[in-house]
Amino acid sequence: MDIEGSRLQQPAQEKREKLEDRYGKIAIPALAAAVGAARKEKDQRQMSAEAAYTRLQQMAQS
């Protein structure tokens, strides 16, 4: 690993260790799953907004 990569990974490792200290190792996957679900929901809303905008454009052109 190069120096830049290790510098980027170090804060992530420290953050993970803080979470493990606070919530325990079992909770980390649950937190990661919750974050993943929130991101997926945000992506779906973004796609819905884009689909609505595209539909409005199509209606305006016809």
N, CA, C and O atoms as a GROMACS GRO file, in nm:
protein
  248
    1MET      N    1   0.084  -0.118   0.000
    1MET     CA    2   0.000   0.000   0.000
    1MET      C    3   0.088   0.124   0.000
    1MET      O    4   0.188   0.131   0.072
    2ASP      N    5   0.052   0.220  -0.080
    2ASP     CA    6   0.132   0.341  -0.085
    2ASP      C    7   0.099   0.432   0.034
    2ASP      O    8   0.006   0.407   0.110
    3ILE      N    9   0.178   0.537   0.048
    3ILE     CA   10   0.162   0.628   0.162
    3ILE      C   11   0.024   0.694   0.160
    3ILE      O   12  -0.041   0.704   0.263
    4GLU      N   13  -0.020   0.739   0.043
    4GLU     CA   14  -0.150   0.805   0.032
    4GLU      C   15  -0.263   0.711   0.075
    4GLU      O   16  -0.354   0.752   0.147
    5GLY      N   17  -0.257   0.587   0.030
    5GLY     CA   18  -0.359   0.489   0.066
    5GLY      C   19  -0.364   0.464   0.216
    5GLY      O   20  -0.472   0.450   0.273
    6SER      N   21  -0.249   0.457   0.281
    6SER     CA   22  -0.247   0.432   0.425
    6SER      C   23  -0.300   0.553   0.501
    6SER      O   24  -0.362   0.537   0.606
    7ARG      N   25  -0.276   0.673   0.450
    7ARG     CA   26  -0.329   0.793   0.517
    7ARG      C   27  -0.480   0.797   0.507
    7ARG      O   28  -0.548   0.839   0.601
    8LEU      N   29  -0.534   0.754   0.394
    8LEU     CA   30  -0.679   0.754   0.377
    8LEU      C   31  -0.744   0.646   0.461
    8LEU      O   32  -0.855   0.665   0.510
    9GLN      N   33  -0.676   0.534   0.478
    9GLN     CA   34  -0.734   0.423   0.552
    9GLN      C   35  -0.728   0.446   0.703
    9GLN      O   36  -0.813   0.395   0.776
   10GLN      N   37  -0.631   0.519   0.750
   10GLN     CA   38  -0.613   0.537   0.894
   10GLN      C   39  -0.734   0.602   0.961
   10GLN      O   40  -0.779   0.551   1.064
   11PRO      N   41  -0.790   0.713   0.909
   11PRO     CA   42  -0.908   0.770   0.974
   11PRO      C   43  -1.027   0.673   0.975
   11PRO      O   44  -1.103   0.670   1.072
   12ALA      N   45  -1.043   0.596   0.869
   12ALA     CA   46  -1.152   0.499   0.864
   12ALA      C   47  -1.132   0.392   0.972
   12ALA      O   48  -1.228   0.352   1.038
   13GLN      N   49  -1.009   0.348   0.991
   13GLN     CA   50  -0.981   0.248   1.094
   13GLN      C   51  -1.008   0.305   1.232
   13GLN      O   52  -1.065   0.237   1.317
   14GLU      N   53  -0.968   0.429   1.257
   14GLU     CA   54  -0.992   0.492   1.386
   14GLU      C   55  -1.142   0.507   1.411
   14GLU      O   56  -1.190   0.483   1.522
   15LYS      N   57  -1.215   0.546   1.308
   15LYS     CA   58  -1.359   0.562   1.321
   15LYS      C   59  -1.424   0.428   1.355
   15LYS      O   60  -1.512   0.420   1.441
   16ARG      N   61  -1.380   0.323   1.286
   16ARG     CA   62  -1.434   0.189   1.313
   16ARG      C   63  -1.405   0.146   1.457
   16ARG      O   64  -1.491   0.090   1.524
   17GLU      N   65  -1.283   0.174   1.503
   17GLU     CA   66  -1.248   0.138   1.640
   17GLU      C   67  -1.333   0.213   1.741
   17GLU      O   68  -1.374   0.156   1.842
   18LYS      N   69  -1.360   0.341   1.716
   18LYS     CA   70  -1.446   0.418   1.806
   18LYS      C   71  -1.586   0.359   1.809
   18LYS      O   72  -1.647   0.347   1.916
   19LEU      N   73  -1.638   0.321   1.693
   19LEU     CA   74  -1.771   0.260   1.688
   19LEU      C   75  -1.772   0.127   1.762
   19LEU      O   76  -1.867   0.095   1.834
   20GLU      N   77  -1.666   0.048   1.745
   20GLU     CA   78  -1.657  -0.080   1.815
   20GLU      C   79  -1.653  -0.059   1.966
   20GLU      O   80  -1.716  -0.134   2.041
   21ASP      N   81  -1.579   0.043   2.011
   21ASP     CA   82  -1.573   0.071   2.154
   21ASP      C   83  -1.709   0.113   2.207
   21ASP      O   84  -1.749   0.075   2.317
   22ARG      N   85  -1.779   0.191   2.128
   22ARG     CA   86  -1.906   0.246   2.173
   22ARG      C   87  -2.020   0.144   2.166
   22ARG      O   88  -2.099   0.132   2.260
   23TYR      N   89  -2.030   0.071   2.055
   23TYR     CA   90  -2.144  -0.017   2.032
   23TYR      C   91  -2.112  -0.165   2.037
   23TYR      O   92  -2.203  -0.248   2.043
   24GLY      N   93  -1.987  -0.200   2.035
   24GLY     CA   94  -1.949  -0.341   2.032
   24GLY      C   95  -1.935  -0.391   1.889
   24GLY      O   96  -1.992  -0.334   1.796
   25LYS      N   97  -1.859  -0.497   1.874
   25LYS     CA   98  -1.832  -0.548   1.739
   25LYS      C   99  -1.956  -0.601   1.670
   25LYS      O  100  -1.964  -0.599   1.548
   26ILE      N  101  -2.053  -0.649   1.745
   26ILE     CA  102  -2.175  -0.706   1.686
   26ILE      C  103  -2.255  -0.597   1.614
   26ILE      O  104  -2.316  -0.624   1.510
   27ALA      N  105  -2.258  -0.478   1.667
   27ALA     CA  106  -2.341  -0.372   1.613
   27ALA      C  107  -2.286  -0.312   1.484
   27ALA      O  108  -2.361  -0.248   1.409
   28ILE      N  109  -2.159  -0.330   1.456
   28ILE     CA  110  -2.099  -0.268   1.338
   28ILE      C  111  -2.167  -0.315   1.209
   28ILE      O  112  -2.203  -0.231   1.127
   29PRO      N  113  -2.188  -0.446   1.188
   29PRO     CA  114  -2.258  -0.488   1.066
   29PRO      C  115  -2.401  -0.433   1.059
   29PRO      O  116  -2.450  -0.401   0.951
   30ALA      N  117  -2.466  -0.422   1.174
   30ALA     CA  118  -2.603  -0.368   1.175
   30ALA      C  119  -2.602  -0.221   1.136
   30ALA      O  120  -2.688  -0.175   1.061
   31LEU      N  121  -2.505  -0.146   1.186
   31LEU     CA  122  -2.493  -0.006   1.149
   31LEU      C  123  -2.461   0.008   1.000
   31LEU      O  124  -2.517   0.094   0.932
   32ALA      N  125  -2.373  -0.077   0.951
   32ALA     CA  126  -2.338  -0.073   0.808
   32ALA      C  127  -2.460  -0.106   0.723
   32ALA      O  128  -2.481  -0.044   0.619
   33ALA      N  129  -2.540  -0.202   0.765
   33ALA     CA  130  -2.661  -0.238   0.691
   33ALA      C  131  -2.761  -0.123   0.692
   33ALA      O  132  -2.825  -0.096   0.590
   34ALA      N  133  -2.773  -0.055   0.805
   34ALA     CA  134  -2.865   0.058   0.814
   34ALA      C  135  -2.821   0.172   0.722
   34ALA      O  136  -2.903   0.235   0.656
   35VAL      N  137  -2.692   0.198   0.720
   35VAL     CA  138  -2.639   0.301   0.631
   35VAL      C  139  -2.661   0.262   0.486
   35VAL      O  140  -2.700   0.345   0.404
   36GLY      N  141  -2.637   0.136   0.454
   36GLY     CA  142  -2.659   0.087   0.318
   36GLY      C  143  -2.804   0.100   0.276
   36GLY      O  144  -2.833   0.140   0.163
   37ALA      N  145  -2.895   0.067   0.366
   37ALA     CA  146  -3.038   0.078   0.336
   37ALA      C  147  -3.078   0.224   0.315
   37ALA      O  148  -3.157   0.255   0.225
   38ALA      N  149  -3.024   0.313   0.396
   38ALA     CA  150  -3.054   0.455   0.380
   38ALA      C  151  -3.002   0.508   0.247
   38ALA      O  152  -3.069   0.586   0.180
   39ARG      N  153  -2.883   0.465   0.209
   39ARG     CA  154  -2.828   0.507   0.079
   39ARG      C  155  -2.911   0.453  -0.036
   39ARG      O  156  -2.936   0.524  -0.134
   40LYS      N  157  -2.955   0.328  -0.024
   40LYS     CA  158  -3.037   0.267  -0.130
   40LYS      C  159  -3.169   0.343  -0.143
   40LYS      O  160  -3.215   0.371  -0.254
   41GLU      N  161  -3.229   0.376  -0.030
   41GLU     CA  162  -3.355   0.452  -0.032
   41GLU      C  163  -3.334   0.589  -0.096
   41GLU      O  164  -3.418   0.636  -0.173
   42LYS      N  165  -3.223   0.652  -0.063
   42LYS     CA  166  -3.192   0.783  -0.122
   42LYS      C  167  -3.174   0.770  -0.273
   42LYS      O  168  -3.221   0.854  -0.349
   43ASP      N  169  -3.105   0.663  -0.316
   43ASP     CA  170  -3.085   0.639  -0.459
   43ASP      C  171  -3.219   0.619  -0.529
   43ASP      O  172  -3.240   0.669  -0.640
   44GLN      N  173  -3.310   0.545  -0.464
   44GLN     CA  174  -3.442   0.522  -0.524
   44GLN      C  175  -3.520   0.651  -0.534
   44GLN      O  176  -3.587   0.676  -0.635
   45ARG      N  177  -3.513   0.735  -0.432
   45ARG     CA  178  -3.581   0.865  -0.438
   45ARG      C  179  -3.522   0.951  -0.548
   45ARG      O  180  -3.595   1.020  -0.618
   46GLN      N  181  -3.390   0.946  -0.562
   46GLN     CA  182  -3.323   1.023  -0.666
   46GLN      C  183  -3.370   0.975  -0.802
   46GLN      O  184  -3.398   1.056  -0.891
   47MET      N  185  -3.379   0.843  -0.820
   47MET     CA  186  -3.425   0.790  -0.947
   47MET      C  187  -3.570   0.830  -0.972
   47MET      O  188  -3.607   0.861  -1.085
   48SER      N  189  -3.652   0.830  -0.867
   48SER     CA  190  -3.792   0.869  -0.882
   48SER      C  191  -3.802   1.016  -0.921
   48SER      O  192  -3.885   1.052  -1.005
   49ALA      N  193  -3.719   1.100  -0.862
   49ALA     CA  194  -3.719   1.242  -0.896
   49ALA      C  195  -3.676   1.261  -1.041
   49ALA      O  196  -3.733   1.343  -1.112
   50GLU      N  197  -3.575   1.187  -1.083
   50GLU     CA  198  -3.529   1.197  -1.221
   50GLU      C  199  -3.635   1.148  -1.318
   50GLU      O  200  -3.655   1.206  -1.425
   51ALA      N  201  -3.705   1.039  -1.282
   51ALA     CA  202  -3.812   0.986  -1.367
   51ALA      C  203  -3.926   1.087  -1.378
   51ALA      O  204  -3.982   1.106  -1.486
   52ALA      N  205  -3.961   1.152  -1.268
   52ALA     CA  206  -4.067   1.252  -1.270
   52ALA      C  207  -4.026   1.371  -1.357
   52ALA      O  208  -4.108   1.423  -1.433
   53TYR      N  209  -3.903   1.413  -1.347
   53TYR     CA  210  -3.855   1.525  -1.428
   53TYR      C  211  -3.858   1.489  -1.576
   53TYR      O  212  -3.899   1.569  -1.660
   54THR      N  213  -3.815   1.368  -1.608
   54THR     CA  214  -3.817   1.322  -1.747
   54THR      C  215  -3.960   1.318  -1.798
   54THR      O  216  -3.987   1.358  -1.911
   55ARG      N  217  -4.052   1.269  -1.716
   55ARG     CA  218  -4.194   1.263  -1.756
   55ARG      C  219  -4.248   1.403  -1.780
   55ARG      O  220  -4.322   1.425  -1.876
   56LEU      N  221  -4.214   1.497  -1.695
   56LEU     CA  222  -4.259   1.636  -1.714
   56LEU      C  223  -4.205   1.693  -1.845
   56LEU      O  224  -4.276   1.764  -1.917
   57GLN      N  225  -4.081   1.662  -1.875
   57GLN     CA  226  -4.023   1.710  -2.001
   57GLN      C  227  -4.098   1.650  -2.120
   57GLN      O  228  -4.126   1.720  -2.217
   58GLN      N  229  -4.131   1.522  -2.111
   58GLN     CA  230  -4.203   1.457  -2.220
   58GLN      C  231  -4.342   1.518  -2.237
   58GLN      O  232  -4.389   1.537  -2.349
   59MET      N  233  -4.406   1.548  -2.125
   59MET     CA  234  -4.540   1.608  -2.133
   59MET      C  235  -4.532   1.749  -2.192
   59MET      O  236  -4.621   1.789  -2.268
   60ALA      N  237  -4.427   1.822  -2.159
   60ALA     CA  238  -4.412   1.958  -2.210
   60ALA      C  239  -4.385   1.958  -2.360
   60ALA      O  240  -4.426   2.051  -2.430
   61GLN      N  241  -4.320   1.856  -2.410
   61GLN     CA  242  -4.288   1.849  -2.552
   61GLN      C  243  -4.408   1.805  -2.635
   61GLN      O  244  -4.414   1.836  -2.754
   62SER      N  245  -4.503   1.735  -2.577
   62SER     CA  246  -4.616   1.686  -2.655
   62SER      C  247  -4.734   1.782  -2.654
   62SER      O  248  -4.837   1.753  -2.716
   0.00000   0.00000   0.00000
